[in-house]
Amino acid sequence: MGKPIYYMTGKATFIKNKHPQTRDVWIVSRYDNPRDIMKHDKRTMYRLDQELLTPKAKQRTIIIDKVETIKQVGTTVDVKTTHIRK
């Protein structure tokens, strides 16, 4: 059995025109902790960067403040335990 995949909603903070802005965001990740998402999940952080910031933004820092709702939507495939029948 693989690791769980979560669908979450939460709050993310970024800087726009030298003022912090907070937005509601959705996240799909294997991690359910905001710190782990920011550290390990490059795909989610790239998507949030593209969604929240403009291409000309000089300061590209996005911080996930908290996870408000969490729901497990599936699991990853564990290749070591998956057997292929012939």
MOPAC internal coordinates of N, CA, C and O (Angstrom, degrees):
PM7 1SCF
backbone

  N    0.0000 0     0.00 0     0.00 0    0    0    0
  C    1.4448 1     0.00 0     0.00 0    1    0    0
  C    1.5269 1   108.97 1     0.00 0    2    1    0
  O    1.2310 1   120.81 1   -39.93 1    3    2    1
  N    1.3206 1   116.05 1   140.07 1    3    2    1
  C    1.4528 1   120.93 1  -177.05 1    5    3    2
  C    1.5140 1   113.21 1   -88.38 1    6    5    3
  O    1.2310 1   121.50 1     7.74 1    7    6    5
  N    1.2956 1   114.73 1  -172.26 1    7    6    5
  C    1.4665 1   121.57 1   179.24 1    9    7    6
  C    1.5253 1   109.28 1   -84.13 1   10    9    7
  O    1.2310 1   119.64 1   -30.11 1   11   10    9
  N    1.3438 1   118.29 1   149.89 1   11   10    9
  C    1.4693 1   120.50 1  -178.82 1   13   11   10
  C    1.5294 1   112.40 1   -72.01 1   14   13   11
  O    1.2310 1   121.34 1   -29.65 1   15   14   13
  N    1.3336 1   115.05 1   150.35 1   15   14   13
  C    1.4645 1   122.89 1   173.87 1   17   15   14
  C    1.5253 1   106.58 1  -112.94 1   18   17   15
  O    1.2310 1   120.60 1   -47.73 1   19   18   17
  N    1.3338 1   116.45 1   132.27 1   19   18   17
  C    1.4574 1   121.90 1  -174.45 1   21   19   18
  C    1.5214 1   111.44 1  -114.17 1   22   21   19
  O    1.2310 1   121.00 1   -34.86 1   23   22   21
  N    1.3395 1   115.69 1   145.14 1   23   22   21
  C    1.4582 1   123.07 1   167.17 1   25   23   22
  C    1.5187 1   106.42 1  -108.01 1   26   25   23
  O    1.2310 1   120.38 1   -54.00 1   27   26   25
  N    1.3480 1   116.88 1   126.00 1   27   26   25
  C    1.4521 1   121.03 1  -174.72 1   29   27   26
  C    1.5243 1   110.26 1  -133.90 1   30   29   27
  O    1.2310 1   121.14 1   -25.25 1   31   30   29
  N    1.3172 1   115.43 1   154.75 1   31   30   29
  C    1.4512 1   121.65 1   166.81 1   33   31   30
  C    1.5159 1   106.70 1  -118.71 1   34   33   31
  O    1.2310 1   120.94 1   -32.28 1   35   34   33
  N    1.3204 1   115.82 1   147.72 1   35   34   33
  C    1.4549 1   118.81 1  -177.54 1   37   35   34
  C    1.5110 1   111.84 1  -164.36 1   38   37   35
  O    1.2310 1   121.16 1     9.57 1   39   38   37
  N    1.3172 1   115.38 1  -170.43 1   39   38   37
  C    1.4652 1   123.61 1   179.75 1   41   39   38
  C    1.5221 1   109.13 1  -112.74 1   42   41   39
  O    1.2310 1   120.72 1   -46.85 1   43   42   41
  N    1.3260 1   116.24 1   133.15 1   43   42   41
  C    1.4603 1   122.23 1   176.50 1   45   43   42
  C    1.5188 1   108.45 1  -125.00 1   46   45   43
  O    1.2310 1   120.90 1   -39.53 1   47   46   45
  N    1.3362 1   115.89 1   140.47 1   47   46   45
  C    1.4545 1   122.02 1   179.54 1   49   47   46
  C    1.5191 1   109.09 1  -116.15 1   50   49   47
  O    1.2310 1   120.84 1   -43.40 1   51   50   49
  N    1.3358 1   115.99 1   136.60 1   51   50   49
  C    1.4566 1   122.24 1   176.03 1   53   51   50
  C    1.5153 1   107.83 1  -142.03 1   54   53   51
  O    1.2310 1   120.45 1   -12.99 1   55   54   53
  N    1.3268 1   116.74 1   167.01 1   55   54   53
  C    1.4613 1   120.76 1  -177.10 1   57   55   54
  C    1.5275 1   109.03 1  -106.46 1   58   57   55
  O    1.2310 1   121.15 1   -54.27 1   59   58   57
  N    1.3409 1   115.41 1   125.73 1   59   58   57
  C    1.4550 1   122.00 1   178.31 1   61   59   58
  C    1.5199 1   107.46 1  -131.43 1   62   61   59
  O    1.2310 1   120.19 1   -56.04 1   63   62   61
  N    1.3119 1   117.24 1   123.96 1   63   62   61
  C    1.4665 1   123.13 1  -178.01 1   65   63   62
  C    1.5342 1   111.94 1    54.05 1   66   65   63
  O    1.2310 1   120.91 1  -136.76 1   67   66   65
  N    1.3163 1   115.87 1    43.24 1   67   66   65
  C    1.4678 1   124.23 1   177.40 1   69   67   66
  C    1.5278 1   113.96 1    65.94 1   70   69   67
  O    1.2310 1   120.03 1  -166.16 1   71   70   69
  N    1.3419 1   117.55 1    13.84 1   71   70   69
  C    1.4564 1   121.50 1   178.03 1   73   71   70
  C    1.5324 1   108.76 1  -124.58 1   74   73   71
  O    1.2310 1   119.91 1   -47.66 1   75   74   73
  N    1.3369 1   117.77 1   132.34 1   75   74   73
  C    1.4715 1   119.62 1   177.17 1   77   75   74
  C    1.5284 1   111.42 1   -66.63 1   78   77   75
  O    1.2310 1   120.98 1   -43.87 1   79   78   77
  N    1.3101 1   115.73 1   136.13 1   79   78   77
  C    1.4635 1   122.91 1   177.82 1   81   79   78
  C    1.5305 1   107.53 1  -121.65 1   82   81   79
  O    1.2310 1   120.23 1   -39.37 1   83   82   81
  N    1.3158 1   117.16 1   140.63 1   83   82   81
  C    1.4589 1   121.77 1   177.99 1   85   83   82
  C    1.5232 1   108.73 1  -117.97 1   86   85   83
  O    1.2310 1   120.77 1   -46.14 1   87   86   85
  N    1.3242 1   116.14 1   133.86 1   87   86   85
  C    1.4660 1   122.03 1  -179.19 1   89   87   86
  C    1.5245 1   109.87 1  -132.40 1   90   89   87
  O    1.2310 1   121.19 1   -27.38 1   91   90   89
  N    1.3286 1   115.33 1   152.62 1   91   90   89
  C    1.4625 1   121.50 1   170.10 1   93   91   90
  C    1.5227 1   107.87 1   -80.15 1   94   93   91
  O    1.2310 1   120.20 1   -47.69 1   95   94   93
  N    1.3281 1   117.23 1   132.31 1   95   94   93
  C    1.4557 1   121.91 1  -178.61 1   97   95   94
  C    1.5242 1   109.45 1  -132.81 1   98   97   95
  O    1.2310 1   121.25 1   -20.83 1   99   98   97
  N    1.3314 1   115.21 1   159.17 1   99   98   97
  C    1.4538 1   120.94 1   172.02 1  101   99   98
  C    1.5161 1   108.24 1  -109.78 1  102  101   99
  O    1.2310 1   120.55 1   -31.43 1  103  102  101
  N    1.3273 1   116.55 1   148.57 1  103  102  101
  C    1.4542 1   122.39 1  -175.26 1  105  103  102
  C    1.5222 1   108.55 1  -139.27 1  106  105  103
  O    1.2310 1   120.43 1   -44.58 1  107  106  105
  N    1.3243 1   116.78 1   135.42 1  107  106  105
  C    1.4575 1   122.63 1   170.16 1  109  107  106
  C    1.5230 1   106.22 1  -120.51 1  110  109  107
  O    1.2310 1   120.60 1   -59.36 1  111  110  109
  N    1.3348 1   116.45 1   120.64 1  111  110  109
  C    1.4598 1   119.72 1  -173.16 1  113  111  110
  C    1.5233 1   110.93 1  -158.23 1  114  113  111
  O    1.2310 1   121.18 1   -16.17 1  115  114  113
  N    1.3213 1   115.35 1   163.83 1  115  114  113
  C    1.4586 1   120.99 1   172.15 1  117  115  114
  C    1.5218 1   111.20 1   -82.20 1  118  117  115
  O    1.2310 1   120.25 1   167.14 1  119  118  117
  N    1.3249 1   117.13 1   -12.86 1  119  118  117
  C    1.4554 1   122.09 1  -176.92 1  121  119  118
  C    1.5214 1   109.07 1  -105.84 1  122  121  119
  O    1.2310 1   120.41 1   -36.15 1  123  122  121
  N    1.3358 1   116.82 1   143.85 1  123  122  121
  C    1.4586 1   120.01 1  -179.03 1  125  123  122
  C    1.5259 1   112.47 1  -113.98 1  126  125  123
  O    1.2310 1   119.87 1  -175.09 1  127  126  125
  N    1.3131 1   117.86 1     4.91 1  127  126  125
  C    1.4547 1   123.43 1   179.66 1  129  127  126
  C    1.5310 1   108.48 1  -108.31 1  130  129  127
  O    1.2310 1   119.23 1   -48.40 1  131  130  129
  N    1.3511 1   119.08 1   131.60 1  131  130  129
  C    1.4698 1   119.89 1  -178.43 1  133  131  130
  C    1.5257 1   113.77 1   -55.70 1  134  133  131
  O    1.2310 1   120.12 1   141.64 1  135  134  133
  N    1.3216 1   117.38 1   -38.36 1  135  134  133
  C    1.4643 1   120.72 1   179.71 1  137  135  134
  C    1.5324 1   111.18 1   -65.02 1  138  137  135
  O    1.2310 1   120.25 1   137.76 1  139  138  137
  N    1.3338 1   117.14 1   -42.24 1  139  138  137
  C    1.4646 1   120.47 1   179.01 1  141  139  138
  C    1.5231 1   111.43 1   -67.39 1  142  141  139
  O    1.2310 1   120.17 1   142.79 1  143  142  141
  N    1.3259 1   117.28 1   -37.21 1  143  142  141
  C    1.4692 1   120.50 1   178.15 1  145  143  142
  C    1.5249 1   109.80 1   -62.15 1  146  145  143
  O    1.2310 1   120.28 1   132.59 1  147  146  145
  N    1.3261 1   117.06 1   -47.41 1  147  146  145
  C    1.4696 1   120.42 1  -178.60 1  149  147  146
  C    1.5248 1   111.79 1   -66.02 1  150  149  147
  O    1.2310 1   120.18 1   147.50 1  151  150  149
  N    1.3208 1   117.26 1   -32.50 1  151  150  149
  C    1.4669 1   120.68 1  -175.95 1  153  151  150
  C    1.5297 1   113.02 1   -84.49 1  154  153  151
  O    1.2310 1   119.95 1   139.98 1  155  154  153
  N    1.3298 1   117.70 1   -40.02 1  155  154  153
  C    1.4639 1   120.55 1  -169.98 1  157  155  154
  C    1.5256 1   115.35 1  -109.74 1  158  157  155
  O    1.2310 1   119.13 1   154.02 1  159  158  157
  N    1.3264 1   119.26 1   -25.98 1  159  158  157
  C    1.4685 1   120.92 1  -172.13 1  161  159  158
  C    1.5337 1   109.88 1   -97.36 1  162  161  159
  O    1.2310 1   120.58 1   -94.01 1  163  162  161
  N    1.3071 1   116.49 1    85.99 1  163  162  161
  C    1.4674 1   122.40 1  -177.76 1  165  163  162
  C    1.5252 1   111.66 1   -67.34 1  166  165  163
  O    1.2310 1   119.85 1   146.00 1  167  166  165
  N    1.3162 1   117.90 1   -34.00 1  167  166  165
  C    1.4683 1   121.40 1  -178.49 1  169  167  166
  C    1.5339 1   111.34 1   -64.50 1  170  169  167
  O    1.2310 1   120.33 1   134.62 1  171  170  169
  N    1.3173 1   116.97 1   -45.38 1  171  170  169
  C    1.4632 1   120.53 1   179.20 1  173  171  170
  C    1.5165 1   111.10 1   -66.49 1  174  173  171
  O    1.2310 1   120.01 1   138.02 1  175  174  173
  N    1.3151 1   117.58 1   -41.98 1  175  174  173
  C    1.4654 1   120.42 1  -179.30 1  177  175  174
  C    1.5334 1   110.54 1   -66.71 1  178  177  175
  O    1.2310 1   119.67 1   144.12 1  179  178  177
  N    1.3413 1   118.24 1   -35.88 1  179  178  177
  C    1.4642 1   120.97 1   176.39 1  181  179  178
  C    1.5309 1   110.14 1   -64.84 1  182  181  179
  O    1.2310 1   120.32 1   137.30 1  183  182  181
  N    1.3374 1   117.00 1   -42.70 1  183  182  181
  C    1.4630 1   120.44 1   179.61 1  185  183  182
  C    1.5276 1   110.78 1   -63.56 1  186  185  183
  O    1.2310 1   120.10 1   137.04 1  187  186  185
  N    1.3240 1   117.42 1   -42.96 1  187  186  185
  C    1.4626 1   119.99 1   178.03 1  189  187  186
  C    1.5290 1   111.07 1   -64.75 1  190  189  187
  O    1.2310 1   120.08 1   142.61 1  191  190  189
  N    1.3305 1   117.44 1   -37.39 1  191  190  189
  C    1.4644 1   121.56 1   176.76 1  193  191  190
  C    1.5326 1   110.50 1   -61.00 1  194  193  191
  O    1.2310 1   120.36 1   134.95 1  195  194  193
  N    1.3199 1   116.92 1   -45.05 1  195  194  193
  C    1.4650 1   120.95 1   179.80 1  197  195  194
  C    1.5225 1   111.69 1   -68.50 1  198  197  195
  O    1.2310 1   120.32 1   146.54 1  199  198  197
  N    1.3294 1   117.00 1   -33.46 1  199  198  197
  C    1.4529 1   121.55 1  -176.01 1  201  199  198
  C    1.5320 1   112.39 1   -79.29 1  202  201  199
  O    1.2310 1   120.16 1   142.51 1  203  202  201
  N    1.3359 1   117.29 1   -37.49 1  203  202  201
  C    1.4585 1   120.27 1  -171.48 1  205  203  202
  C    1.5297 1   114.09 1   -97.89 1  206  205  203
  O    1.2310 1   119.68 1   153.02 1  207  206  205
  N    1.3217 1   118.22 1   -26.98 1  207  206  205
  C    1.4631 1   120.77 1  -173.27 1  209  207  206
  C    1.5203 1   111.44 1  -111.76 1  210  209  207
  O    1.2310 1   120.95 1   -27.35 1  211  210  209
  N    1.3296 1   115.79 1   152.65 1  211  210  209
  C    1.4569 1   120.98 1   175.96 1  213  211  210
  C    1.5277 1   109.31 1   -84.84 1  214  213  211
  O    1.2310 1   119.61 1   -18.71 1  215  214  213
  N    1.3335 1   118.36 1   161.29 1  215  214  213
  C    1.4662 1   120.16 1  -179.91 1  217  215  214
  C    1.5304 1   113.87 1   -62.78 1  218  217  215
  O    1.2310 1   120.03 1   154.40 1  219  218  217
  N    1.3318 1   117.56 1   -25.60 1  219  218  217
  C    1.4641 1   120.36 1  -178.06 1  221  219  218
  C    1.5225 1   113.17 1   -89.65 1  222  221  219
  O    1.2310 1   119.36 1  -178.68 1  223  222  221
  N    1.3100 1   118.82 1     1.32 1  223  222  221
  C    1.4643 1   121.42 1  -177.91 1  225  223  222
  C    1.5274 1   109.92 1   -63.35 1  226  225  223
  O    1.2310 1   121.00 1   -48.92 1  227  226  225
  N    1.3202 1   115.70 1   131.08 1  227  226  225
  C    1.4607 1   120.48 1  -178.87 1  229  227  226
  C    1.5260 1   111.23 1   -88.12 1  230  229  227
  O    1.2310 1   120.30 1   141.98 1  231  230  229
  N    1.3182 1   117.02 1   -38.02 1  231  230  229
  C    1.4601 1   120.01 1   178.60 1  233  231  230
  C    1.5218 1   107.99 1  -100.61 1  234  233  231
  O    1.2310 1   120.52 1   -69.03 1  235  234  233
  N    1.3358 1   116.62 1   110.97 1  235  234  233
  C    1.4525 1   121.96 1  -171.72 1  237  235  234
  C    1.5295 1   111.73 1  -108.87 1  238  237  235
  O    1.2310 1   120.05 1  -137.63 1  239  238  237
  N    1.3048 1   117.52 1    42.37 1  239  238  237
  C    1.4541 1   121.62 1  -179.26 1  241  239  238
  C    1.5200 1   109.97 1   -92.22 1  242  241  239
  O    1.2310 1   121.11 1   -53.82 1  243  242  241
  N    1.3281 1   115.48 1   126.18 1  243  242  241
  C    1.4634 1   121.69 1   175.46 1  245  243  242
  C    1.5210 1   107.31 1  -123.71 1  246  245  243
  O    1.2310 1   120.56 1   -49.93 1  247  246  245
  N    1.3234 1   116.53 1   130.07 1  247  246  245
  C    1.4514 1   121.97 1  -179.64 1  249  247  246
  C    1.5243 1   108.32 1  -120.46 1  250  249  247
  O    1.2310 1   120.32 1   -53.67 1  251  250  249
  N    1.3230 1   117.00 1   126.33 1  251  250  249
  C    1.4597 1   121.12 1   174.16 1  253  251  250
  C    1.5207 1   106.38 1   -86.44 1  254  253  251
  O    1.2310 1   120.69 1   -68.12 1  255  254  253
  N    1.3359 1   116.29 1   111.88 1  255  254  253
  C    1.4630 1   121.19 1  -174.97 1  257  255  254
  C    1.5215 1   112.18 1   -75.19 1  258  257  255
  O    1.2310 1   120.92 1   129.15 1  259  258  257
  N    1.3278 1   115.84 1   -50.85 1  259  258  257
  C    1.4571 1   118.51 1  -178.35 1  261  259  258
  C    1.5191 1   110.27 1  -157.26 1  262  261  259
  O    1.2310 1   121.51 1   -22.53 1  263  262  261
  N    1.3181 1   114.71 1   157.47 1  263  262  261
  C    1.4572 1   122.77 1   175.37 1  265  263  262
  C    1.5218 1   106.43 1  -102.29 1  266  265  263
  O    1.2310 1   120.47 1   -56.83 1  267  266  265
  N    1.3310 1   116.71 1   123.17 1  267  266  265
  C    1.4620 1   120.57 1  -176.42 1  269  267  266
  C    1.5272 1   112.17 1   -91.90 1  270  269  267
  O    1.2310 1   120.05 1   131.07 1  271  270  269
  N    1.3252 1   117.50 1   -48.93 1  271  270  269
  C    1.4658 1   120.55 1   177.93 1  273  271  270
  C    1.5169 1   108.28 1  -124.83 1  274  273  271
  O    1.2310 1   121.02 1   -29.22 1  275  274  273
  N    1.3205 1   115.66 1   150.78 1  275  274  273
  C    1.4671 1   120.50 1   179.89 1  277  275  274
  C    1.5274 1   108.52 1  -142.55 1  278  277  275
  O    1.2310 1   121.08 1   -42.11 1  279  278  277
  N    1.3330 1   115.53 1   137.89 1  279  278  277
  C    1.4610 1   121.30 1  -179.30 1  281  279  278
  C    1.5126 1   107.81 1  -144.86 1  282  281  279
  O    1.2310 1   120.27 1   -48.82 1  283  282  281
  N    1.3270 1   117.09 1   131.18 1  283  282  281
  C    1.4615 1   120.27 1   177.31 1  285  283  282
  C    1.5236 1   108.19 1   -82.66 1  286  285  283
  O    1.2310 1   120.85 1   -54.47 1  287  286  285
  N    1.3433 1   115.98 1   125.53 1  287  286  285
  C    1.4623 1   120.18 1  -175.71 1  289  287  286
  C    1.5267 1   112.64 1  -111.47 1  290  289  287
  O    1.2310 1   119.68 1   173.19 1  291  290  289
  N    1.3233 1   118.22 1    -6.81 1  291  290  289
  C    1.4506 1   120.08 1   179.93 1  293  291  290
  C    1.5129 1   110.75 1   171.77 1  294  293  291
  O    1.2310 1   121.48 1    10.52 1  295  294  293
  N    1.3269 1   114.77 1  -169.48 1  295  294  293
  C    1.4581 1   121.20 1   177.26 1  297  295  294
  C    1.5228 1   108.94 1  -135.51 1  298  297  295
  O    1.2310 1   121.33 1   -21.15 1  299  298  297
  N    1.3274 1   115.07 1   158.85 1  299  298  297
  C    1.4520 1   120.38 1   175.24 1  301  299  298
  C    1.5193 1   109.08 1   -79.79 1  302  301  299
  O    1.2310 1   120.72 1   -18.06 1  303  302  301
  N    1.3096 1   116.24 1   161.94 1  303  302  301
  C    1.4553 1   121.03 1   178.63 1  305  303  302
  C    1.5201 1   108.04 1   -90.67 1  306  305  303
  O    1.2310 1   120.52 1   -55.03 1  307  306  305
  N    1.3239 1   116.62 1   124.97 1  307  306  305
  C    1.4541 1   121.45 1   177.32 1  309  307  306
  C    1.5271 1   107.82 1   -92.55 1  310  309  307
  O    1.2310 1   120.61 1   -72.82 1  311  310  309
  N    1.3227 1   116.44 1   107.18 1  311  310  309
  C    1.4706 1   122.40 1  -172.77 1  313  311  310
  C    1.5231 1   110.58 1   -64.67 1  314  313  311
  O    1.2310 1   119.60 1   146.97 1  315  314  313
  N    1.3133 1   118.38 1   -33.03 1  315  314  313
  C    1.4600 1   121.10 1  -176.93 1  317  315  314
  C    1.5216 1   112.53 1   -65.79 1  318  317  315
  O    1.2310 1   119.56 1   147.68 1  319  318  317
  N    1.3373 1   118.45 1   -32.32 1  319  318  317
  C    1.4496 1   120.63 1  -177.12 1  321  319  318
  C    1.5210 1   112.41 1  -100.84 1  322  321  319
  O    1.2310 1   119.48 1   175.24 1  323  322  321
  N    1.3230 1   118.60 1    -4.76 1  323  322  321
  C    1.4612 1   121.17 1   178.71 1  325  323  322
  C    1.5235 1   108.60 1   -82.26 1  326  325  323
  O    1.2310 1   121.15 1   -53.18 1  327  326  325
  N    1.3169 1   115.40 1   126.82 1  327  326  325
  C    1.4639 1   120.39 1  -179.15 1  329  327  326
  C    1.5279 1   108.95 1  -109.99 1  330  329  327
  O    1.2310 1   120.61 1   -44.56 1  331  330  329
  N    1.2999 1   116.43 1   135.44 1  331  330  329
  C    1.4600 1   122.01 1   179.25 1  333  331  330
  C    1.5233 1   107.36 1   -99.33 1  334  333  331
  O    1.2310 1   120.93 1   -54.67 1  335  334  333
  N    1.3276 1   115.84 1   125.33 1  335  334  333
  C    1.4701 1   120.31 1   178.97 1  337  335  334
  C    1.5247 1   109.09 1   -88.13 1  338  337  335
  O    1.2310 1   121.35 1   -36.85 1  339  338  337
  N    1.3035 1   115.02 1   143.15 1  339  338  337
  C    1.4716 1   120.56 1   178.11 1  341  339  338
  C    1.5051 1   110.50 1  -107.56 1  342  341  339
  O    1.2310 1   120.10 1   180.00 1  343  342  341

